Amino acid sequence: MKVLIVESQPELGRLWQNHMQRQGMEVRLVTDQAGAATALHAQAFDIIVLDLVISRGSAFAIADLASYRHPETRIVFVTNTSFFSDGSIFNLSANACAFLQSDTPPEDLTAMVQHYGGGLTAPRAHAVLENPVAG
């Protein structure tokens, strides 16, 4: 699974990146809108972890570009503020699939990324046919 993380705080972004890489994901970390735009022009990602309040640029511009260039790419928005805590983010970004606080444990964020990015598949159902009557 290909993941793009857009996080202004490099330490936090690296924490997420390292955890996701340990789970077998291919992760690219950028810290601003320009880096995100470059990444989105270079390749498609299954999912983007996008800080709503980046220091250089606009998260919504990144979300719009992702939606235009790669409509199938989903976005997990993260923030350390109470903005959009009412769920209105889902009305503003067509690709939004989750909204989490920045201090969400990395293992929980990774699980969300796996789920929404298509990295988890349901186990196959196996039919077991039994013949209770010996014959």
N, C-alpha and C positions, 0 to 999 in steps of 0.2 A: 504494500500500500504506500502511495506517495502522499506525504503530508507537507504542507507549507505552514510554518509558524511565523506570524508577524507579531512581534513583541518588542516594545521599546526598551525594556529592561533586559539586557543581554544575559544576566545571571539567571533570571527566571526562565527565559527562553531556552537557555542551555540545559537547565534542570528538566524541563519538559522534553526537549530534544533527546537527551541522554536516556530518559526513561522509555520513550517511544522506540528508540533505536534498539534498546535491549529486548523489546518485544518484536523485533524483526521489521520495523517500519523504515522506509527510506524518508528521511526528514531533512528539510532545508529550513534554516532559520535566517530571517531578515529582521531588521529593526525599524524600517520605515516604509513609506509609500513607494519611494523610488525603487527600493530593493524588491518589494512585492511585485511591482509592475514588471521589472526585469524578469523575475522568476516566472510570472504568469505568461509573458511573451515567449519564454524559452520552452516551457513544457506545461502539460496539464497535471493537476493534482487531484487526488481523490477527495481530499478534505483540507480545509484551511482552518487553523486555530488563529483567530484574529482578535487582538486587543482593541476594544472600542475606543480607547483613549491613547492613541499613539502620539509620541512627541513630535514627529515630523511627518505631516501628511494627514490624510483622512481615511478612517476605516471604511466609511461608506463609499468613497471613491474606489478603494480596493475591492470591496464587495461588488460594486457595479461592474468593474472591469472583469472580475472573475465570472460574474453572471453572463456577461457578454461573450467573453472569449471561451469559457468552458461552462456552459449552462448546467452540466451534470455535477460540477464540483459543489460540495456542501460546505457550509461554514459553521464552525462552533465559535460563537462570540464569547469573549472573556472580558471581565472588567473588575476594577477595584472600587467602583463607585456604585451608587444606587440608581444611576440612569437606566431607564428601560426596565426596571424591576417589575413593571406592570405587564411585561410581555409584548409591548408594542414593537420591539425589534423585529418580530416575525412579520409585521405588516410593512416594515421598511426595507427588508432584504428578502428577496425571493428564495435565496439559497440558504437562509438561516435554518439550522436544524436543532441548535441547542444554545443556551445562554447560561454561563457559569461565572462564579466569582473567581478572580485571579488566584485566590488562596486555596482553591480546590486541590486536594492532594493529587500529585502527579499520576498515581495509579488509577484514580477515578477519572481524571481527564483522559488518560490513555484508553480506558475502557469505553468512554464515550466516543472517542475518535475511532476505535476499532468498530464499534457498533454502527455509527453513522457513515463511516468510510467504507463499509462493506467488508471489513476484515474479519468479522465473526460470521460464521455460517451455522445454520441450525444443523444439528446432527441428523443424519438420514434416518428416516423411519424404517424400521424393519418389521415386516409382517411375519408373525409366527403362526404357522398353521399346525394345529395339533388335531390329531384324530383320537378322541378319547375312547372310541370303540375299537378295540383290537379286532382285526378281522382277517 
